[in-house]
Amino acid sequence: DTAVSQTPKYLVTQMGNDKSIKCEQNLGHDTMYWYKQDSKKFLKIMFSYNNKELIINETVPNRFSPKSPDKAHLNLHINSLELGDSAVYFCASSQEGRPYEQYFGPGTRLTVT
Amino acid sequence: AQSVTQLGSHVSVSEGALVLLRCNYSSSVPPYLFWYVQYPNQGLQLLLKYTSAATLVKGINGFEAEFKKSETSFHLTKPSAHMSDAAEYFCAVSEGSNYKLTFGKGTLLTVNP
């Protein structure tokens, strides 16, 4: 049983397109996150939602918009994709009171051509 | 502001040798510290965590880390490397119980037969 799942695993698209990445967790956690890992493996937080409320919003272009329809889902929509958006995007979740103990999904490798 | 520095982007050891991966942190408040491991093409997995209890922390797969406040360090060790330990290792810091994890740039561990 997958704890944190992401779809798709790979995404190849052209500049200017709009795409979405979906994330679901079946751990009953209250908080979910999106991270971006660049080509040098540097991992940086983008967003965090707690009980469907945005609690972390790092300096990310407004072309990126997270959406949390419920506690178990946090989707990432990206408008007008650029070459620099190519990266691996990880979703993670954590339980109430233990935000530092995060469980990561397998990642979505986005390639923008 | 919190930050993490991992010394050495690549560490290579022989099977059976000691593993030492270095991590130094900066934090304006007592930190929570973590080591995560990323196997090829997978998400991150929590190895161990320090949350202000015992300074010597034991994790999974025989790894341990020691919190040294005077040195602002949280180095990861394992007495005897195994081939299956080959992976990317990330040190991370959180200022108390906030939701934001700040990651180091990672150290790639290779284990030679």
Backbone of each chain as ProteinMPNN parsed JSONL, in Angstrom:
{"seq_chain_A": "DTAVSQTPKYLVTQMGNDKSIKCEQNLGHDTMYWYKQDSKKFLKIMFSYNNKELIINETVPNRFSPKSPDKAHLNLHINSLELGDSAVYFCASSQEGRPYEQYFGPGTRLTVT", "coords_chain_A": {"N_chain_A": [[0.84, -1.191, 0.0], [0.705, 2.097, -1.01], [1.931, 4.943, 0.642], [2.272, 7.742, 0.218], [1.401, 8.971, -2.785], [2.074, 9.899, -6.166], [1.05, 11.319, -9.246], [1.592, 12.262, -12.618], [4.379, 9.921, -12.895], [6.395, 10.554, -14.644], [6.699, 13.41, -16.72], [6.596, 14.973, -19.69], [6.748, 17.876, -21.52], [5.926, 20.775, -23.518], [7.326, 24.087, -23.65], [5.349, 26.741, -22.39], [3.01, 25.34, -22.083], [0.294, 24.212, -19.898], [0.231, 22.331, -16.935], [-0.615, 19.697, -14.6], [0.19, 18.173, -11.465], [-0.557, 15.448, -9.44], [-1.192, 14.599, -6.017], [-1.582, 12.256, -3.44], [-2.271, 11.135, -0.155], [-2.498, 8.402, 2.083], [-2.244, 8.254, 4.775], [-3.588, 9.533, 6.734], [-2.702, 11.989, 7.481], [-2.367, 15.501, 8.41], [-1.07, 17.556, 7.187], [0.39, 18.668, 4.173], [2.904, 18.856, 1.601], [4.77, 20.505, -1.023], [7.759, 20.004, -2.749], [10.622, 21.093, -4.622], [13.127, 19.574, -6.505], [16.147, 20.284, -7.861], [18.382, 19.953, -10.737], [20.819, 19.588, -9.561], [20.264, 18.203, -7.339], [19.372, 19.728, -5.248], [17.079, 20.402, -2.735], [14.081, 22.059, -2.207], [11.562, 23.651, -0.344], [8.28, 24.399, -1.5], [5.473, 24.821, -1.108], [3.078, 24.484, 1.601], [0.301, 22.85, 3.029], [-2.042, 22.83, 5.633], [-4.605, 21.022, 6.891], [-6.135, 21.801, 4.634], [-5.498, 24.459, 4.474], [-3.364, 27.047, 3.407], [-0.101, 27.235, 4.58], [2.605, 27.536, 4.248], [4.283, 29.397, 1.884], [6.571, 29.696, -0.206], [9.043, 31.695, -1.97], [7.893, 31.543, -4.87], [7.203, 31.469, -8.338], [4.113, 32.955, -9.446], [2.958, 31.399, -11.32], [2.792, 28.904, -10.415], [0.442, 27.036, -8.732], [-0.929, 25.706, -5.905], [-3.427, 23.301, -4.988], [-5.778, 22.176, -2.708], [-8.086, 19.926, -2.4], [-9.072, 18.333, -0.373], [-8.062, 16.983, 2.847], [-6.435, 14.832, 2.192], [-5.359, 15.197, -0.282], [-3.176, 17.03, -2.401], [-2.679, 19.033, -4.978], [-0.631, 20.201, -7.679], [-0.578, 22.832, -9.819], [0.72, 24.083, -12.805], [1.235, 26.876, -14.714], [1.93, 28.094, -18.035], [4.508, 26.84, -18.682], [8.064, 26.822, -18.219], [11.488, 26.432, -19.352], [13.158, 26.333, -17.127], [11.595, 25.185, -15.223], [11.924, 22.541, -15.26], [12.488, 19.729, -13.367], [12.553, 17.559, -10.464], [9.637, 16.954, -8.749], [8.496, 16.712, -5.51], [6.046, 15.41, -3.395], [4.953, 15.556, -0.016], [3.971, 14.477, 3.294], [2.801, 15.053, 6.673], [2.066, 14.272, 10.118], [-0.276, 15.624, 12.536], [1.224, 17.711, 14.907], [3.766, 16.702, 14.49], [5.445, 17.965, 12.461], [7.935, 17.892, 11.374], [8.57, 15.337, 10.719], [8.449, 14.004, 7.929], [6.834, 12.319, 5.272], [7.656, 11.165, 2.16], [6.595, 11.259, -1.268], [7.147, 9.356, -4.347], [8.058, 11.08, -6.289], [7.828, 13.285, -9.155], [9.068, 13.511, -12.28], [9.584, 16.244, -14.124], [9.947, 17.384, -17.349], [10.663, 20.007, -19.39], [10.478, 21.022, -22.662]], "CA_chain_A": [[0.0, 0.0, 0.0], [1.519, 3.293, -1.134], [1.529, 5.907, 1.642], [2.16, 9.01, -0.493], [1.516, 8.657, -4.206], [2.044, 11.04, -7.076], [0.864, 11.032, -10.661], [2.301, 11.111, -13.173], [5.764, 9.739, -12.459], [7.171, 11.317, -15.615], [5.884, 14.358, -17.464], [7.378, 15.707, -20.672], [5.834, 18.821, -22.136], [6.597, 21.886, -24.194], [7.228, 25.421, -23.044], [4.091, 27.449, -22.59], [1.855, 24.508, -21.713], [-0.16, 24.148, -18.511], [0.177, 20.939, -16.496], [-0.889, 19.455, -13.18], [0.713, 16.983, -10.811], [-1.469, 15.122, -8.347], [-0.608, 13.917, -4.861], [-2.549, 11.718, -2.49], [-1.686, 10.371, 0.954], [-3.487, 7.588, 2.797], [-1.712, 8.112, 6.134], [-4.41, 10.291, 7.672], [-1.956, 13.173, 7.909], [-3.057, 16.785, 8.288], [-0.257, 18.545, 6.493], [1.014, 18.191, 2.948], [3.943, 19.768, 1.122], [5.394, 20.323, -2.328], [9.165, 20.36, -2.841], [11.251, 21.016, -5.927], [14.527, 19.143, -6.476], [16.725, 20.665, -9.147], [19.298, 18.996, -11.368], [21.941, 19.352, -8.64], [19.684, 17.483, -6.213], [19.011, 20.628, -4.162], [15.66, 20.222, -2.42], [13.577, 23.286, -1.604], [10.124, 23.627, -0.154], [7.512, 25.374, -2.273], [4.202, 25.098, -0.445], [2.57, 23.54, 2.566], [-1.092, 23.013, 3.422], [-2.465, 22.157, 6.849], [-6.07, 20.979, 6.881], [-6.587, 22.536, 3.447], [-5.162, 25.871, 4.564], [-1.982, 27.313, 3.016], [0.684, 27.718, 5.708], [3.924, 27.922, 3.744], [4.266, 29.784, 0.481], [7.895, 30.247, -0.432], [9.139, 32.577, -3.127], [7.654, 30.707, -6.036], [6.424, 32.235, -9.32], [2.675, 32.721, -9.303], [2.517, 30.397, -12.304], [2.584, 27.685, -9.648], [-0.692, 27.187, -7.814], [-1.341, 24.475, -5.247], [-4.849, 23.211, -4.672], [-6.027, 21.084, -1.786], [-9.533, 19.694, -2.322], [-9.337, 17.771, 0.943], [-6.827, 16.753, 3.609], [-5.627, 13.745, 1.643], [-4.892, 15.528, -1.619], [-2.593, 18.346, -2.678], [-2.273, 19.046, -6.372], [0.191, 21.339, -8.094], [-0.852, 23.243, -11.19], [1.762, 24.991, -13.299], [0.863, 27.552, -15.962], [2.982, 28.674, -18.897], [5.743, 26.162, -18.287], [9.341, 27.336, -18.719], [12.578, 25.442, -19.305], [13.681, 26.273, -15.759], [10.698, 24.419, -14.347], [12.335, 21.131, -15.317], [12.98, 19.311, -12.049], [11.733, 16.518, -9.85], [8.744, 17.549, -7.751], [8.122, 15.744, -4.493], [4.986, 15.681, -2.445], [5.217, 14.94, 1.287], [2.926, 14.727, 4.281], [3.188, 14.836, 8.064], [0.888, 14.216, 10.996], [-0.462, 16.721, 13.477], [2.176, 17.748, 16.015], [5.089, 16.207, 14.079], [5.612, 18.471, 11.093], [9.277, 17.658, 10.886], [8.696, 13.941, 10.293], [7.697, 14.044, 6.69], [6.836, 11.143, 4.416], [7.754, 11.657, 0.794], [6.176, 10.46, -2.408], [8.251, 8.903, -5.211], [8.512, 12.157, -7.155], [7.398, 13.445, -10.543], [10.136, 14.147, -13.063], [9.025, 17.134, -15.147], [10.894, 17.863, -18.356], [10.065, 21.002, -20.277], [11.329, 21.126, -23.861]], "C_chain_A": [[0.879, 1.246, 0.0], [1.022, 4.342, -0.162], [1.294, 7.281, 0.996], [2.388, 8.699, -1.972], [1.39, 9.921, -5.042], [1.78, 10.545, -8.481], [0.949, 12.314, -11.46], [3.703, 10.982, -12.592], [6.723, 10.519, -13.363], [6.22, 12.222, -16.406], [6.803, 15.139, -18.391], [6.418, 16.597, -21.434], [6.614, 19.973, -22.741], [6.413, 23.183, -23.422], [5.884, 26.049, -23.364], [2.854, 26.661, -22.216], [1.513, 24.662, -20.234], [-0.28, 22.679, -18.123], [-0.123, 20.865, -15.003], [-0.228, 18.169, -12.724], [-0.19, 16.72, -9.6], [-0.735, 14.378, -7.239], [-1.724, 13.478, -3.933], [-1.811, 10.984, -1.386], [-2.806, 9.64, 1.702], [-3.041, 7.323, 4.234], [-2.576, 8.812, 7.174], [-3.731, 11.544, 8.182], [-2.737, 14.458, 7.637], [-2.335, 17.788, 7.414], [0.399, 17.928, 5.275], [1.903, 19.281, 2.371], [4.248, 19.473, -0.345], [6.83, 20.837, -2.248], [9.607, 20.289, -4.291], [12.707, 20.599, -5.748], [15.138, 19.412, -7.841], [17.748, 19.634, -9.632], [20.519, 18.698, -10.51], [21.474, 18.705, -7.343], [19.304, 18.395, -5.047], [17.504, 20.618, -3.976], [15.154, 21.452, -1.68], [12.062, 23.236, -1.497], [9.472, 24.711, -0.99], [6.264, 25.801, -1.492], [3.949, 24.07, 0.65], [1.132, 23.88, 2.906], [-1.335, 22.214, 4.699], [-3.983, 22.202, 6.911], [-6.661, 21.899, 5.812], [-6.28, 24.026, 3.49], [-3.683, 26.075, 4.249], [-1.214, 27.888, 4.193], [2.117, 28.076, 5.327], [3.777, 28.233, 2.265], [5.595, 30.482, 0.221], [7.899, 31.112, -1.695], [9.089, 31.731, -4.389], [6.867, 31.551, -7.04], [4.941, 31.936, -9.205], [2.102, 31.877, -10.43], [2.25, 29.052, -11.615], [1.418, 27.906, -8.681], [-1.05, 25.829, -7.221], [-2.85, 24.509, -5.006], [-5.06, 21.986, -3.807], [-7.529, 20.868, -1.654], [-9.962, 19.081, -0.993], [-8.005, 17.452, 1.605], [-5.881, 15.756, 2.956], [-5.011, 14.066, 0.286], [-4.292, 16.925, -1.677], [-2.036, 18.299, -4.085], [-1.48, 20.309, -6.678], [-0.089, 21.629, -9.554], [0.19, 24.273, -11.614], [1.313, 25.564, -14.642], [2.097, 27.986, -16.736], [4.363, 28.116, -18.555], [6.971, 26.737, -18.984], [10.403, 26.253, -18.584], [13.087, 25.242, -17.875], [12.788, 25.536, -14.779], [11.054, 22.932, -14.352], [13.01, 20.754, -14.002], [12.199, 18.075, -11.635], [10.927, 17.174, -8.738], [8.287, 16.449, -6.801], [6.981, 16.284, -3.641], [5.364, 14.986, -1.133], [4.04, 15.229, 2.211], [3.476, 14.483, 5.677], [1.936, 14.884, 8.927], [0.875, 15.389, 11.955], [0.55, 16.618, 14.609], [3.575, 17.259, 15.677], [5.398, 16.672, 12.667], [6.981, 18.172, 10.508], [9.475, 16.228, 10.379], [7.847, 13.75, 9.049], [7.897, 12.776, 5.869], [6.709, 11.608, 2.969], [7.155, 10.678, -0.208], [7.369, 10.125, -3.292], [8.755, 9.965, -6.177], [7.895, 12.115, -8.542], [8.504, 14.179, -11.289], [9.506, 14.925, -14.201], [10.138, 17.603, -16.068], [10.168, 18.79, -19.299], [11.005, 21.216, -21.467], [10.978, 22.365, -24.684]], "O_chain_A": [[1.7, 1.433, 0.898], [-0.176, 4.623, -0.124], [0.252, 7.903, 1.203], [3.455, 8.217, -2.353], [0.699, 10.871, -4.677], [2.239, 9.468, -8.861], [0.435, 13.347, -11.031], [4.153, 11.867, -11.864], [7.725, 11.068, -12.905], [5.091, 11.843, -16.716], [7.68, 15.874, -17.937], [5.394, 16.132, -21.935], [7.813, 20.124, -22.503], [5.469, 23.343, -22.649], [5.357, 25.903, -24.467], [1.775, 27.229, -22.048], [2.305, 25.161, -19.435], [-0.822, 21.874, -18.88], [0.081, 21.821, -14.253], [-0.102, 17.207, -13.482], [-0.537, 17.631, -8.847], [0.212, 13.632, -7.488], [-2.676, 14.215, -3.674], [-0.832, 10.286, -1.65], [-3.892, 10.175, 1.921], [-3.404, 6.311, 4.834], [-2.319, 8.694, 8.373], [-4.136, 12.103, 9.201], [-3.622, 14.512, 6.783], [-2.93, 18.762, 6.953], [0.904, 16.806, 5.33], [1.692, 20.469, 2.615], [4.023, 18.37, -0.842], [7.091, 21.936, -1.757], [9.053, 19.533, -5.089], [13.436, 21.187, -4.949], [14.712, 18.848, -8.849], [17.944, 18.588, -9.013], [21.182, 17.678, -10.702], [22.216, 18.669, -6.362], [18.952, 17.906, -3.973], [16.746, 20.8, -4.929], [15.714, 21.847, -0.657], [11.369, 22.834, -2.432], [10.025, 25.796, -1.172], [6.038, 26.988, -1.254], [4.498, 22.968, 0.648], [0.779, 25.05, 3.055], [-0.893, 21.072, 4.827], [-4.58, 23.276, 6.975], [-7.578, 22.674, 6.08], [-6.749, 24.779, 2.637], [-2.837, 25.349, 4.771], [-1.612, 28.91, 4.753], [2.767, 28.849, 6.031], [3.224, 27.446, 1.496], [5.728, 31.692, 0.404], [6.888, 31.236, -2.387], [10.112, 31.271, -4.897], [5.956, 32.278, -6.644], [4.548, 30.809, -8.904], [0.892, 31.66, -10.49], [1.572, 28.182, -12.162], [1.422, 28.862, -7.906], [-1.429, 24.909, -7.947], [-3.458, 25.567, -4.844], [-4.584, 20.896, -4.125], [-8.182, 21.56, -0.873], [-11.089, 19.29, -0.543], [-6.947, 17.628, 1.002], [-4.666, 15.828, 3.145], [-4.22, 13.28, -0.236], [-4.816, 17.872, -1.091], [-1.049, 17.615, -4.355], [-1.639, 21.341, -6.025], [0.134, 20.784, -10.422], [0.497, 25.21, -10.877], [1.046, 24.821, -15.586], [3.163, 28.214, -16.164], [5.269, 28.861, -18.183], [6.933, 27.09, -20.162], [10.254, 25.297, -17.823], [13.404, 24.124, -17.469], [13.178, 25.291, -13.637], [10.541, 22.161, -13.54], [13.981, 21.384, -13.584], [11.311, 17.608, -12.347], [11.482, 17.868, -7.887], [7.77, 15.411, -7.215], [6.965, 17.446, -3.234], [6.022, 13.946, -1.147], [3.222, 16.109, 1.944], [4.483, 13.797, 5.85], [0.906, 15.44, 8.546], [1.887, 16.059, 12.156], [0.713, 15.552, 15.203], [4.484, 17.389, 16.497], [5.592, 15.85, 11.771], [7.164, 18.196, 9.291], [10.45, 15.949, 9.683], [6.675, 13.381, 9.125], [9.001, 12.238, 5.791], [5.787, 12.339, 2.606], [7.197, 9.46, -0.03], [8.486, 10.564, -3.017], [9.783, 9.766, -6.823], [7.495, 11.061, -9.036], [8.832, 15.322, -10.972], [8.959, 14.339, -15.134], [11.145, 18.15, -15.618], [9.182, 18.411, -19.93], [12.178, 21.548, -21.294], [11.591, 22.611, -25.723]]}, "seq_chain_B": "AQSVTQLGSHVSVSEGALVLLRCNYSSSVPPYLFWYVQYPNQGLQLLLKYTSAATLVKGINGFEAEFKKSETSFHLTKPSAHMSDAAEYFCAVSEGSNYKLTFGKGTLLTVNP", "coords_chain_B": {"N_chain_B": [[17.374, 32.757, 10.798], [17.377, 29.516, 9.348], [19.834, 27.133, 8.334], [21.716, 24.67, 6.494], [24.761, 22.97, 6.104], [26.374, 20.651, 4.205], [29.283, 18.922, 4.239], [31.262, 17.957, 1.635], [30.256, 16.696, -1.294], [30.316, 14.246, -2.304], [31.016, 11.089, -1.094], [33.101, 8.333, -0.842], [33.396, 4.988, 0.067], [34.818, 1.857, 1.156], [33.289, -1.363, 1.181], [32.291, -2.423, 4.371], [33.808, -0.547, 5.664], [34.064, 2.396, 7.798], [31.413, 4.736, 7.764], [31.125, 8.186, 7.394], [29.336, 11.012, 7.329], [29.159, 14.436, 6.943], [27.577, 17.161, 8.639], [26.705, 20.452, 9.232], [24.946, 22.973, 11.004], [22.901, 25.94, 11.092], [21.05, 27.901, 13.239], [18.608, 29.986, 14.736], [17.239, 29.355, 16.951], [16.859, 26.63, 19.334], [17.495, 23.753, 17.489], [15.666, 21.292, 15.51], [16.886, 18.343, 14.119], [17.651, 16.367, 11.24], [18.24, 13.394, 9.321], [17.845, 12.348, 6.056], [17.412, 9.782, 3.59], [17.896, 9.122, 0.159], [17.229, 6.831, -2.181], [18.18, 5.728, -5.478], [16.083, 7.144, -7.906], [13.898, 7.342, -6.207], [11.714, 8.588, -3.561], [12.367, 10.618, -0.605], [13.457, 9.208, 2.503], [12.992, 9.082, 5.968], [15.773, 8.799, 8.031], [16.786, 9.243, 10.635], [16.178, 11.257, 13.614], [16.705, 14.223, 15.557], [15.315, 15.656, 18.324], [15.695, 17.278, 20.561], [16.015, 15.537, 22.694], [17.86, 12.788, 23.716], [21.3, 13.191, 22.871], [22.724, 11.505, 21.246], [21.606, 9.83, 18.567], [19.858, 7.085, 17.323], [19.191, 5.457, 14.26], [17.5, 3.971, 11.444], [18.703, 0.992, 9.745], [21.23, 0.756, 10.943], [22.464, 3.231, 11.205], [23.633, 6.162, 12.928], [23.603, 9.33, 14.662], [25.159, 12.192, 16.097], [24.301, 14.913, 18.068], [25.962, 17.886, 18.429], [26.142, 20.626, 20.142], [28.062, 22.598, 20.676], [29.67, 22.488, 18.493], [27.951, 22.926, 16.488], [27.022, 20.749, 14.965], [25.912, 17.744, 13.296], [26.672, 15.018, 12.594], [26.529, 12.093, 10.545], [26.889, 8.638, 11.057], [28.055, 5.287, 10.411], [29.129, 2.17, 11.453], [30.0, 0.103, 9.72], [30.023, -0.095, 6.36], [27.592, -1.056, 3.947], [26.836, -2.5, 0.772], [24.248, -1.849, 0.042], [23.858, 0.597, 1.178], [24.485, 2.608, -0.507], [23.573, 5.669, -1.74], [21.856, 8.872, -1.857], [22.312, 11.251, 0.661], [20.65, 13.394, 2.861], [20.893, 16.101, 5.022], [18.855, 17.87, 7.328], [17.221, 20.725, 8.768], [15.015, 22.016, 11.247], [13.379, 24.71, 12.737], [12.501, 24.313, 15.775], [9.146, 23.352, 16.193], [8.121, 24.156, 13.769], [6.779, 24.113, 10.41], [8.604, 24.058, 8.406], [11.134, 22.514, 6.695], [14.55, 22.774, 6.161], [16.823, 21.828, 3.798], [20.101, 20.392, 3.35], [22.569, 20.299, 0.687], [22.986, 17.725, 0.01], [24.736, 14.56, 0.105], [26.374, 12.298, -1.819], [26.726, 8.943, -1.353], [28.91, 6.436, -2.167], [29.578, 2.964, -2.293], [32.178, 0.816, -2.401], [33.047, -2.435, -3.619]], "CA_chain_B": [[17.126, 31.877, 9.652], [18.019, 28.216, 9.498], [20.542, 26.65, 7.155], [22.465, 23.434, 6.673], [25.891, 22.771, 5.207], [26.912, 19.293, 4.171], [30.654, 18.968, 3.731], [31.514, 16.83, 0.744], [29.088, 16.319, -2.091], [30.469, 12.838, -2.674], [31.875, 10.308, -0.216], [33.261, 6.976, -1.337], [34.006, 4.106, 1.066], [34.831, 0.436, 0.828], [32.344, -2.166, 1.946], [32.84, -2.766, 5.673], [34.492, 0.608, 6.262], [33.25, 3.382, 8.516], [30.78, 5.808, 7.004], [30.986, 9.456, 8.113], [28.806, 12.084, 6.494], [29.203, 15.618, 7.82], [26.497, 18.15, 8.542], [26.716, 21.565, 10.182], [23.702, 23.718, 10.876], [22.775, 27.271, 11.68], [19.661, 28.104, 13.644], [18.493, 31.046, 15.746], [16.59, 28.742, 18.11], [17.255, 25.215, 19.388], [16.999, 23.127, 16.257], [15.415, 19.873, 15.308], [17.789, 17.95, 13.032], [17.216, 15.128, 10.596], [18.9, 12.835, 8.156], [16.998, 11.615, 5.132], [18.138, 9.059, 2.556], [17.185, 9.003, -1.116], [17.761, 5.812, -3.088], [17.997, 6.154, -6.876], [14.73, 7.222, -8.472], [12.878, 7.216, -5.168], [11.54, 9.736, -2.682], [13.216, 10.632, 0.58], [13.01, 8.403, 3.629], [13.605, 9.558, 7.201], [16.726, 7.876, 8.654], [16.784, 9.494, 12.074], [15.853, 12.634, 13.958], [17.035, 14.763, 16.864], [14.296, 16.637, 18.695], [16.058, 17.811, 21.875], [16.122, 14.51, 23.743], [19.237, 12.295, 23.768], [22.125, 13.794, 21.811], [23.119, 10.437, 20.317], [20.352, 9.332, 18.015], [20.007, 5.893, 16.479], [18.18, 5.393, 13.232], [17.325, 2.69, 10.773], [19.814, 0.445, 8.962], [22.5, 0.843, 11.654], [22.997, 4.589, 11.227], [23.412, 6.991, 14.098], [24.127, 10.691, 14.536], [25.33, 12.838, 17.395], [24.097, 16.354, 18.097], [26.982, 18.583, 19.219], [25.76, 22.038, 20.109], [29.25, 23.458, 20.662], [30.241, 22.443, 17.139], [26.787, 23.054, 15.586], [27.156, 19.649, 14.004], [25.022, 16.581, 13.42], [27.278, 14.1, 11.626], [25.92, 10.766, 10.419], [27.904, 7.585, 11.004], [27.698, 3.865, 10.428], [30.425, 1.504, 11.662], [30.414, -0.787, 8.645], [29.194, 0.184, 5.185], [27.077, -2.165, 3.138], [26.57, -2.058, -0.61], [22.894, -1.3, -0.04], [23.839, 1.957, 1.735], [24.763, 3.57, -1.575], [22.397, 6.523, -1.907], [22.082, 10.291, -1.552], [21.918, 11.522, 2.041], [20.344, 14.805, 3.082], [20.715, 16.614, 6.368], [17.835, 18.912, 7.31], [17.01, 21.407, 10.049], [13.747, 22.689, 11.447], [13.474, 25.523, 13.949], [11.419, 23.926, 16.642], [8.103, 22.528, 15.598], [7.454, 24.753, 12.605], [6.547, 23.157, 9.335], [9.556, 24.224, 7.32], [12.405, 21.804, 6.716], [15.565, 23.29, 5.243], [17.716, 20.724, 3.477], [21.422, 20.601, 2.79], [22.654, 19.992, -0.741], [23.09, 16.29, -0.183], [26.023, 13.88, -0.061], [26.231, 11.011, -2.488], [27.585, 7.901, -0.787], [29.131, 5.231, -2.973], [30.221, 1.896, -1.537], [32.95, -0.02, -3.32], [33.21, -3.82, -3.125]], "C_chain_B": [[17.92, 30.585, 9.838], [18.727, 27.83, 8.21], [21.34, 25.417, 7.515], [23.59, 23.39, 5.66], [26.357, 21.338, 5.313], [28.277, 19.344, 3.498], [30.923, 17.739, 2.894], [30.259, 16.444, 0.003], [29.136, 14.843, -2.455], [31.454, 12.182, -1.709], [31.907, 8.876, -0.733], [33.97, 6.142, -0.272], [34.009, 2.686, 0.531], [33.799, -0.28, 1.687], [33.007, -2.603, 3.253], [33.542, -1.623, 6.375], [33.506, 1.523, 6.976], [32.681, 4.4, 7.54], [30.672, 7.04, 7.905], [30.537, 10.511, 7.125], [28.607, 13.301, 7.389], [28.076, 16.595, 7.541], [26.703, 19.199, 9.627], [25.483, 22.416, 9.935], [23.846, 25.112, 11.454], [21.306, 27.478, 12.01], [19.61, 29.145, 14.752], [17.804, 30.543, 17.014], [17.076, 27.296, 18.189], [16.643, 24.442, 18.231], [16.482, 21.712, 16.456], [16.231, 19.493, 14.072], [17.431, 16.568, 12.516], [18.222, 14.69, 9.542], [17.862, 12.05, 7.368], [17.894, 10.909, 4.12], [17.259, 8.968, 1.308], [17.885, 7.957, -1.971], [17.437, 6.224, -4.519], [16.543, 6.064, -7.32], [13.625, 6.991, -7.436], [12.75, 8.525, -4.395], [12.456, 9.631, -1.476], [12.584, 9.821, 1.703], [13.736, 8.885, 4.881], [14.49, 8.47, 7.804], [16.695, 8.008, 10.17], [16.506, 10.97, 12.34], [16.331, 12.975, 15.364], [16.016, 15.848, 17.183], [14.444, 17.025, 20.155], [16.005, 16.793, 23.01], [17.591, 14.065, 23.804], [20.053, 12.841, 22.602], [22.651, 12.764, 20.816], [21.837, 9.75, 19.851], [20.629, 8.136, 17.12], [18.851, 5.858, 15.483], [18.072, 4.007, 12.63], [18.613, 2.279, 10.064], [21.182, 0.644, 9.621], [23.14, 2.216, 11.689], [22.742, 5.254, 12.571], [24.036, 8.366, 13.865], [24.2, 11.301, 15.92], [25.176, 14.339, 17.246], [25.163, 16.976, 19.001], [26.724, 20.078, 19.088], [26.979, 22.947, 19.97], [29.872, 23.534, 19.273], [29.168, 22.709, 16.076], [26.837, 21.98, 14.501], [26.167, 18.531, 14.315], [25.488, 15.563, 12.379], [26.639, 12.719, 11.689], [27.015, 9.719, 10.308], [27.26, 6.209, 10.929], [29.01, 3.097, 10.504], [30.92, 0.722, 10.452], [29.478, -0.618, 7.453], [28.796, -1.102, 4.471], [26.758, -1.626, 1.757], [25.213, -1.378, -0.725], [22.786, 0.11, 0.552], [24.093, 3.021, 0.676], [23.497, 4.349, -1.908], [22.826, 7.968, -1.716], [21.539, 10.537, -0.154], [21.762, 13.029, 2.241], [20.203, 15.072, 4.569], [19.685, 17.745, 6.297], [17.659, 19.488, 8.707], [15.618, 22.028, 10.063], [13.863, 23.487, 12.736], [12.274, 25.214, 14.822], [10.39, 23.125, 15.88], [7.398, 23.238, 14.442], [7.457, 23.765, 11.45], [7.652, 23.15, 8.298], [10.838, 23.461, 7.578], [13.332, 22.463, 5.713], [16.601, 22.206, 5.04], [19.095, 21.219, 3.07], [21.432, 20.14, 1.337], [22.875, 18.517, -1.03], [24.521, 15.801, -0.316], [25.755, 12.532, -0.694], [27.229, 10.023, -1.903], [27.691, 6.749, -1.777], [29.914, 4.236, -2.131], [30.878, 0.956, -2.534], [33.142, -1.425, -2.761], [34.651, -4.118, -2.708]], "O_chain_B": [[19.005, 30.586, 10.419], [18.267, 28.165, 7.119], [21.606, 25.149, 8.687], [23.399, 23.73, 4.492], [26.697, 20.867, 6.398], [28.405, 19.755, 2.345], [30.824, 16.611, 3.379], [29.309, 15.928, 0.592], [28.132, 14.259, -2.863], [32.577, 12.655, -1.531], [30.867, 8.286, -1.026], [35.02, 6.539, 0.234], [33.297, 2.358, -0.418], [33.483, 0.161, 2.792], [34.137, -3.09, 3.251], [33.841, -1.72, 7.565], [32.293, 1.439, 6.785], [33.361, 4.863, 6.624], [30.191, 6.953, 9.035], [31.266, 10.861, 6.197], [27.977, 13.22, 8.443], [27.678, 16.827, 6.399], [26.856, 18.865, 10.802], [25.031, 22.561, 8.799], [24.78, 25.414, 12.197], [20.43, 27.26, 11.172], [20.487, 29.174, 15.616], [17.792, 31.234, 18.032], [17.643, 26.783, 17.224], [15.43, 24.471, 18.019], [16.813, 21.034, 17.429], [16.261, 20.237, 13.092], [16.966, 15.71, 13.267], [18.946, 15.498, 8.96], [17.12, 11.227, 7.903], [18.995, 11.372, 3.825], [16.048, 8.766, 1.393], [19.006, 8.173, -2.432], [16.505, 6.997, -4.74], [15.873, 5.048, -7.133], [12.546, 6.501, -7.769], [13.558, 9.441, -4.549], [13.222, 8.677, -1.342], [11.363, 9.753, 1.841], [14.952, 9.076, 4.862], [14.028, 7.358, 8.059], [16.592, 7.018, 10.894], [16.582, 11.812, 11.446], [16.358, 12.119, 16.248], [15.861, 16.819, 16.443], [13.464, 17.096, 20.896], [15.954, 17.177, 24.179], [18.477, 14.91, 23.932], [19.556, 12.94, 21.48], [22.984, 13.104, 19.68], [21.095, 9.171, 20.644], [21.518, 8.17, 16.269], [17.708, 6.179, 15.808], [18.492, 3.012, 13.22], [19.493, 3.103, 9.815], [22.194, 0.696, 8.922], [24.267, 2.35, 12.165], [21.767, 4.951, 13.259], [24.883, 8.541, 12.989], [23.407, 10.972, 16.803], [25.831, 14.964, 16.411], [25.26, 16.644, 20.182], [27.039, 20.702, 18.075], [26.943, 23.939, 19.242], [30.518, 24.522, 18.923], [29.471, 22.713, 14.883], [26.715, 22.257, 13.308], [25.665, 18.4, 15.431], [24.784, 15.284, 11.408], [26.257, 12.244, 12.759], [27.966, 9.893, 9.547], [26.111, 5.999, 11.317], [29.914, 3.341, 9.704], [32.121, 0.682, 10.185], [28.296, -0.952, 7.524], [29.547, -2.076, 4.406], [26.45, -0.445, 1.592], [25.05, -0.437, -1.501], [21.739, 0.749, 0.44], [23.929, 4.212, 0.942], [22.483, 3.773, -2.303], [23.992, 8.259, -1.45], [20.442, 10.09, 0.182], [22.618, 13.821, 1.848], [19.491, 14.365, 5.281], [19.647, 18.49, 5.318], [17.918, 18.815, 9.705], [15.113, 22.497, 9.042], [14.395, 22.985, 13.727], [11.188, 25.766, 14.645], [10.731, 22.314, 15.019], [6.231, 22.966, 14.159], [8.076, 22.704, 11.528], [7.64, 22.314, 7.394], [11.545, 23.722, 8.552], [12.96, 22.687, 4.561], [17.193, 21.719, 6.003], [19.245, 22.31, 2.521], [20.426, 19.652, 0.823], [22.943, 18.11, -2.19], [25.401, 16.523, -0.784], [24.996, 11.723, -0.16], [28.439, 10.247, -1.956], [26.685, 6.162, -2.174], [30.795, 4.612, -1.357], [30.217, 0.378, -3.397], [33.373, -1.591, -1.564], [34.95, -5.231, -2.274]]}, "name": "protein", "num_of_chains": 2, "seq": "DTAVSQTPKYLVTQMGNDKSIKCEQNLGHDTMYWYKQDSKKFLKIMFSYNNKELIINETVPNRFSPKSPDKAHLNLHINSLELGDSAVYFCASSQEGRPYEQYFGPGTRLTVTAQSVTQLGSHVSVSEGALVLLRCNYSSSVPPYLFWYVQYPNQGLQLLLKYTSAATLVKGINGFEAEFKKSETSFHLTKPSAHMSDAAEYFCAVSEGSNYKLTFGKGTLLTVNP"}
